[in-house]
Amino acid sequence: MSDILVLVEHAEGEVKKVTLELLTLARSLGTPAAVWAGPGITAEAKARLAEYGAEKIYVAGSADIVDHVVAPKAELLAQLVAGKSAAAVLVAATAEGKEVAGRLAVKTDSGVITDAVGLSEGFVADQSIFGGGVNVHSRVRKGTPIIAVRPNSTAPVPAAGAGAEEEVAVELSDVAKAARVVERVKQEKGARPELTEAAIVVSGGRGVGSAENFSVIEGLADALGAAVGASRAATDAGWYPHQFQVGQTGKTVSPQLYIAAGISGAIQHRAGMQTAKTIVAINKDPEAPIFELADYGVVGDLHQVVPQLTEEIDKRK
C-alpha cells in the first residue's frame, strides 16, 4: 500500500497534537508515513510518532529546511511524492501548513483541499465553505491529493506502527532559499493551551463590555483548562489581543467544546468555530443568531451566568 505522507508539526523536539490527529486519519486510509522537516528529532518524538501509527518516519534533518521560509518544506514533500509514489499528503490547516499545501500542489501539478474537517475512503474530504454557509464533500481529481486538515477535527487514537526511520537528503533550489529567517523570538508559553489546538475554547464578544470584564471569560477558561478566544468586535474594540480572534478574518478552531459568551453569532464569527463538536451560547438576547448554531443555549446576562458556571465547576474539582 502506498504511503500517505504526514508533515509533522513540531516545536523544540516535541510532536504537536495535530500531527497525531493526522496520523490517525492516515491510518484509516493507507500506510502513514511521517515526514520530519528540519533538525531536532528525538527518540521520544520517534516513539510518539510510532505510537500513533507511523510505519515510516522520513527525516530530513538539514537546518536549511527551517532556515528558509516555507518553500523548503514544499520541495521536500514534492521530492517524497515523486520518489515514494505517495497516495496522498496530509498537513495541518495552519497558516504555514496551507501555504506548504498550495506550493506543493503547484510543484506536483495536483489538486489541493484546505480546511477539511473529515476524510473518508477515496480521500473524500468534508469541508465547510462560503463562510460556513455550506457543507460539502470534495475530492481531488488530478495528481496526488494534498489535504490540509483543521486541528481538533479528529480525535487522536494510538495504534502502534513500525516507526522505521529513513534519512532523506533534499536538494533545495535557489528559489526555495530566496527568503531566509534572520531572527527568531521565542514567545513565552502561557498556562492556557494554544487556541487552535485547544479541546475547549471559551470566547467573549461585544457583550463582555470592556477589557477589564474579560477576566470573567478568563476565569471560566482557567476552570475548564481551556483556551480564550474573542470575537472581532471585542478585538477591534481593544478589549483582547487580535491573535485571539476567532472568525473568518481570525483563527479557525474546531474544539470538542466551544462556549460563546456575549457573542451575537454573525457569519464572520460562525465561520471560525461552527465545526466545534458541541457549542454552548450565553446571550441575553433570545433572538441572537448564535442560538441557531448552538447545541445548548442560556438566555441571560453573561456577567451573572459565567461566574456562577465557574463557581460550580470549581466546586466539582
N, C-alpha and C positions, 0 to 999 in steps of 0.2 A: 504493500500500500504506500502511496506517495506521501512525502512529508507535508504536514501543514505547519508552515513557519510561524512562530510566535515571537515577535520582537519583545524582548524583556525590558520592562521598566524597572530601573534600579537606582538606588542612591546610597553611596558610601558602602557598597558591597551588599546591601540589603534588597531583596526582591520585593517589589511593591505588590499589594494585594490584587490589583487589576490584572497582573500577569498570571496569577493563579486562576483567576476567572477565565482568562483566555485559554489557558491550558485545559481547563475543564470543558470548555466549548469545543476545542480542537479534538479532544479525546472522543467526543461523541460523533465525530465526522471523519476521523482518519488517524494518522500517526503523528502525535505532537512532537515538534522539534523546536526547542527554544533557541533563540539567537541572542547571544550576549554581545553587545557592541561596546567596545572600549575596555580599558584595563579595570582591575579591581575585583574580579570574580574570586569568591572564597569557597572553601569546602562547604561551609554552611549554606551558601547560595546554591551550589550544585545539588546538595541534598534536598533543599527546598523545592527546586525545580523537578527533581526526580520524584519527590513525594507526591506531586500533583500531576504526574503522568508524562513528563518529558522523556521520550525514548532516546532522543539525541539532544546534545547541547553543543551547538556550534559557537565557538568562542573566537571572536575577532578582537584580540587584546591590544591592538595598536592604539597608542594615545592620539594619533592623528584623527581617529574617528570622532573623538569628543573635543578635540582642539579646534575643530571647524564646525560651522553651523549647519545642522540638519542633513545637508546633502550627502555626507559620507555614509550615513545610515541607509539612505535610499540606494546608494551604489552597492553597499554590502548586500542588501537584500536582493537587488537585481542580479548580482553575481550568484547568489544561492538559488534563486528561482531558476536560472538557466542551468546551473551545474547540478542541482539536485532534483530537477523536474518536479518542483513543488506543486502540490494540488491547490494550495491557497496560501495567503498571507494574512495573519491577524495582527492588528496593532490596537493600542488603546486610543480611544477617541478623545485624546487630549489635543491641545493646540499644536504641539510638536508632532504627535502621532499622526494627526490628519495631514500635516504638511508632508511628512515622510510618505504617507499613503499616496498623496497626489503626485509627488515626484516619482515614486516607484511606478505608478500607473503609466506615466509618460515614458519612462525608460523601458518598460516591458510591453508597451502597446496593449495594455489591459484595462478592463473596467474597474471602477472603484466605487465602493459604497461607504458612506460615513454615517456616524451616529446610529449604528444598528443597536437594537436592544434585545435581539434574539437571533439565533441561527438554527436552521433545520436542514434536513437532508437535501443535498444538491446545492448547498451554500445559499439557500434562500434566506434572506435577511428580513427581519421585522424592523420597520422604521416609522418614526413619527415625523411628518413633513408639513410644510406650509405653516410654520409657527405652531405646530401641534394640532392643526385643524383636521389632518387626515392621517390615518394609519394605513401603511401599505406593506406589501411583500415585494421584495426586489431581488433580482438575480443578475449577476454579471454574465454577459453573453459573449464576451470577447477576451481571449487571453487567460491569464491566471487571476482568479478572484482576489481582490485586495479589499479587505473589510476592516473598517475602524469601528470598534465596539465600545459603547459607553461603559465607563466604570460602574460597578454595582448592579449591572443588569443581569448578572448570572451569579449564583451562589457558588463559591469555590468548594469543590469536593475532592479530597485526596484519593488517589489511586496510583499506587507505585508504578513508576516507569523505570526503564533500564538506566537512563541518565548517562548514556555513553558520550564522553566528551570528544570533540573533534576540533582541533585548531584550524582556524581559517585565516589565510592571508588575503588581504584585499588591496588592489592597486587603485588608488584614488586618482581621479583626473584632476587637471589643473582647475577646472571649473568648480569641482567639489571643494577645493581648497581656497577658493577666492575670498571667502569670509572667514576670518579667524576670531576665536574667542580670546580676548586680551586680558580679561579680568573676571573673576568670579567672586561674588559677595554672598556669603552664607547667611541665609535668613534663619534667625533663631526660631526653633520649632516650639510652638506653644503646647499647652497641655491638651488642647482640643484636637480632634482628628482633622485631617485635611478635608476641605469642603467637598471636593469631587469624589473622594473615596469613602466618605463617612457613611455608615449604615443608618444613622439617624441625623436629620437636619432640622433645626428649629430656626425659622425665618421670621423677621419682623418687617412690617411695612409702614405706610403712612400713619396707620392707626396708633403706632407706638408713641408718636407725638414729639419726641426730642431725642437728642443723642444720649442724654442722661437716662432716659427711660429704657434704653436698650439693655440696661443692667437686668431688667425683668426677663428679657429674652435670653440673655447670657446665663442667668440663674437656672432657668429651665433646661437649657442645653447642658450645663455642667451636671445637673442632677441626672440627666439621661446619658451622659457620656457622649454627647452629640456635638456636631459642628454648628456654627452660627452662620445663617445666611441673611440676606436683606433684599428687599425689592428695589427696583430702580428709583422709585420715588424717595425711598429712605436714603439711598446713597447719593442721589442728586442733591438732596437737602443737606448733605454733610453729616448725617446722623451716624453713618457707619462707613468704613473704608470701601472703596469701589471694588477691591479684589474679592469682596464677599457678596457681590451682586449675583443673584440668581435670575436668569431670564435669557431672552433671545440675544440681548446685547451684553450679557454677562456670562456666568458659568452655567453649564447644564449638569444637573445632578439626577441620579436615579437611586435614591436610598430605599431601604426597607420601610422607613417611616419618615414622612415629611409633615411637619407641623407649621402651618401658615397662620401667624397671628397678626391681625390688623392689616391683612393684605386683601385687596378687593378681588384680585384674580383676573386682571387684564391679560389679554392674549400674549403680550410681551413676557409676562412673568410665567404664565402657564407653559409656554414653550420650553422653559428651562427646568421644569420639575414634574410635569404631568406623567412621566413614566415611573414615578415612585410607586412602590408596591402598595403602600397604604398612606392616604392623605387625610390629615385632620385639619379642619379650618376653624379658627376662632375669630368671629367678627360680630360687631353689634348691629350690622345691617343685614337683616334676614334675606334681602334681595341681592346681596353681593354675588357676583358671578363665580367666585371661588367655591361656593356651595354646590354648584353644578358638577364640579370635578371631585369634590371631597367624598371620601368613604364615611367619614364621621364629621359632624358639624356641631359647633357650640355657638349659639347666638347669645352674645354677651360682651361686656367690656373686658378686653384682654387684661387690663390693669387689675381686675378682680379675679378673672378666671385663671390666668397664668400663675400668679403667686400661690393660689390655692392648689393648683395642679402640682407645682413644685414642692409644696409642703407635704402633699400626700405621697409623692414619690420618695421624698426624704424619709418619711415615717416607715416605709417598707424596706429600707436598706438595712 
